[in-house]
Amino acid sequence: MLSNFITKHSLTHGFSDTVNKFYIPLAQKLAEGYLQLEKQPKSTFFVGINGCQGSGKSTLAEFLALYLQEQFNLSVLVLSLDDFYLDKQHRQQLAQQYHPLFNTRGVPGTHDVKLLKTVLTRLKNLNKAQQPVAVPQFNKALDRPYPQQNWSTVTSGVDIVLFEGWCWGVPPQREDDLTLPINNLEAQCDQQGIWRRQVNYSLQHYYQPLYAMMDTWVMLKAPNFDVVYQWRLEQEQKLAKAYLARKGESNCIMSPEQVYEFIQYFQRLTEHSFKALPDKVNILFKLDASRDIIASRGIFS
């Protein structure tokens, strides 16, 4: 199983050490958490996974899902906050209503939180309601959701839901922390702080209430924000390869310069998460610049 996973995701063989030392113990802990929750009738165990861009959230979630399915015979669904992005047209409406920076997807306020709440609630009640749940998928290359007929549908009970997102679990900032710009983007394009305050408002009123649906939290903590550029650039290069054979689907792939500008949208909340989340999550993995786990907390307690 592991060798096939490494090959499929083009990972180094050093990944096997990470799996044995950290990912398998984490999977076992999540299985234990589910079994505790299972004492309640028809329950689903929700796991929130936080990590900055390129930190390996998707790889972790996919491995956990595979391992839990094969070793514990559990039904596992992986969800990503990225699949709930609003399309370009809706973001243009936000840009007109609040601030031009909302044209760019990424920050809280640019996701369809109404749909997100609906999907999470229906998954939570799936075993009771017996209603199929359509799970959205977002086409980043075309900057719009895939047609709904292409969405996957969950028709039976799910034991564990793994929900990953770069700002998932991040609490809102204090008003005083919003006063000064954090980078060139904010200094040049958000001089009055309108954009960042609206982002913070969305985080507080629309995202934070959904955090309560998670039963446990995992964080992949990068050493600093400086590594995000290289990690995000690697993601974009993989995305470009994935769409290379699909005519007309690479028009939204970003150049290195565009990637550098793009990550500035994420800097404020990413750096905020480094301070605010480590003491709040149940399981913490500290990463180095190579994404290797150099310390952990919570999986052996």
N, C-alpha and C positions, 0 to 999 in steps of 0.2 A: 504493500500500500504506500509506504513512505517513499520508496524509490520512484514509483509512478508519479506521485505528487510532486516530487522535486523536478522530475523531467518535464511534466506538464507546465509548471510555473517557471521554468528556467532558473531554478535556484541552485546555489552552490551546495556541495555535499556537507559543508559545515552546518547547513540548516538542520541536519539530522541530530546534531548535538543540542541545538535549541529545542527541538521537538522532545527529545528524551528528558532533558533537564527541566523544561518549563511548560511546554504545550500539553504534553500528556498528563502531568500532574494537574494542570488547570482543567483539562477535560474531565478528569476524574472528580475534581471538586465540583464542577458544574453538574455532573451526573448525580452526585450526592445531594446537591441543592435541589435538583428536580425531584429526587426520591423523597426528600423531606416535604416538598410542596405537594407531592402526589397524594399525601395523606388526606388532602382536601379533594373532594370529588371533582373530576374533570377539570384539572388545572393545567395551565401552561406556564413554563418558567421563562422569564424574559431577562436577557443579559445585554446590558449596554456596554459598548466598546468604544472608548475614546482614544484618539491619536491624531497627531497633525498629519498633513498631507505627506504621503509617501512613507509613513512609519511602519506599514505592514498590516494595517487593520484587516484588509480584505483577505490577505493570505492567512492570517491567524483565524479569521472567522471560517474560511473555507476548510482549513485543516480540522478545526474543532468539529465542524458539521460532519465531515467525513468520518472522523474517529468516533464520534458519539453514535453515529449511525451503525458503523461496522462493529464496534466493540460493545456497545450497550443496547443496540437495537432500538434506538430512539428516533423519533421523527423530528428533524431539525430543519428550520427555515432560516436562511440568512437574508437580512434586509440591510439596505444602505440608505442613509439620509440623502445621498446624491441622487437617488432615483425619485426623489420627491421635489426636485427643482421645478420652479415655474418656467414656462417657456418664455421665449424672447418677447412675445407680444405682451404677456402679463407683466413682465419686468419693466417694459417701457411705460406701462400704466403707473407702476410704482415710481418710476423715475420722474414722471410728470407730477405725481401727487406729492412726493416727498423730496427726492434728490436725484440728480442725474447718475450718481454712482450705483443706483439700484438697477441700472441697465445690465450690469455685470453680475452673473450668478455667483453664489458662494456664501455670503453672510446670512445670518438669521434675518428673515424677512423675504428672502428669495426662494423659500420652499413653500409648497402647498401644505400648510400645517393642518388645514381642514381635512384634506385627504389623508394625511399622515395619522391624525387622530382616529379617523374612521377605520383605517386599516388595522391599527394597533388594537382598537376596541373590538373589532370583529374577530381578530385572531385570538384575543383573550377569551371571547365568548363562543368560539367556533364549536367547541365540543357540546355546548348547550344549545346553541341556535341552529346548528347544522346548515348554515348558509355559506355557499362558496365565497371565498375572498379573492378578489382580483388584486394582484401585486404589481404596481407600476414599474416601468423600466425607462430610464432616461438615456437618450442618445447624445452623448457629450460632443461627438464630432459634428452633429447637425444642430446641437443646442436646442433640443426639443424632446419631449417624451416620445417613445415609440408609440405607434397606433395601439389603441386599447385592445384590439384583437390579438396583438402580439404579447400582451402581458401574460404572465403565468397565473394560474388559478389554483388556489388551495381548497380542496374539497373535503378533506378529513382533518381530524384533530392533529395539532402540532404539539409535541412535548416541550421543545425548547426553541425559542426565537432568539437569534443572535442579531442585534441591531447595532451597526457601526456607523460612526460619523465623526468628522473632524471637530465639530463643536458640540457633539452630543454629550450632554451632562454638564456642560460649562455653565456656571451661574452668571447672572448679570453683574456688571461692574457697578461700583458706587458712582454717584454723580460726579464727585470730585475727581475721579480717575478719568473722566471723559473730557476734561477741560483742555488739556494740551494735546496736540497732534503727536502721533507716534512714529510717523514716517513721512516721506515726501508726498505720497498720495494724499494723506489727510491734510498736510500743510498747504498743498496747492489746490486741492479740489474740495476740501471740506473745512474751510477756514472758520466757519461759524459752528462747526460741530453738529450740524443738522443730521447728517447721514449716520454718524456713529451713535448719536442719541436715539435715533429711530431703530437702529440695529439692536441697541441695548433694550429698548422698549419691547421689541418683538421677542427677544430672548426671555425677558422676564414674564411677559403676559401670555405668550403662545407656546414657547418651547419648554420652559421650566415646569409647567403643570404636567407635561407628558412624562417627565423624568420619573414621576412617582409610579409609573406603570412598570418600571424596571425592577426586577427582584435582586439583582446584583450588578456591580459595575467593575469593568476592567479598563485600565489605562496603559497605553504604550507611550511612555514619556521620552521625548527627544531631549538631547543634551542642551539644545538652545535653538533659537529660530534660524541661525545661520545655515544649518544643514538642510532646511526646508527647500531652499532653491534647488540644490542638487537632487534631492529626492523627488521633487515635483517635476524637474526636467526629465528624469528617468521615466516617470509615469507618462509624460507626454510623448516621449520617444516610443514607448511600448504601444500607446494608443495609436500613433501614426502607423506603426507596423501592422496593427490589427485591422486598420481600415485601408491598407495599401491596395488590397485586391478588390476593394469595393468602390467602384467608379462614383465620383461625386460626393463621397462621404468624408473627405479629408480637408474640407474647406475651413473647418474651425480648429484645426490643429495649430497650436501656438509655437512661435519661434522662441529661442532662448531669451530674447529681449522681452517678448510678450509674457513669458513665464515669470520673469523677474518682476515685471509690473503687476502681474496677476496676484502673486503671493502677498503683495502689500495689503490686499483686501483682507487677508487672513491673519495678518501679524498681530493685531491688537488682541483678538480673542485667543489666539494660539499662545501668546506670551502670558496672557491672563490665566489660561488653563494650567500652565506650568506651575503657577503659584497657588491657584485655588483648588485644584482637583486632587493632587497626590494624597492629601490627608483625608479625603472624602471617599475615595474609591475602595472597594473591597480587595481588589487584586491590582498590584502595581508592578509594571515591568519598566525598569530604567534602561534606556538604550544608549549606545555610543554612536559616533558619527557613521559607523558602518552598519548600523541597525542591529548590532549584536546586543543581547541582554546582558548587562553587567551587574545587575542587582534586581532583586524581586522582593515583594512583600505580599503575604496573604494566601499563597497557594499551599503552604505547608502548615498553616495554623489551624 
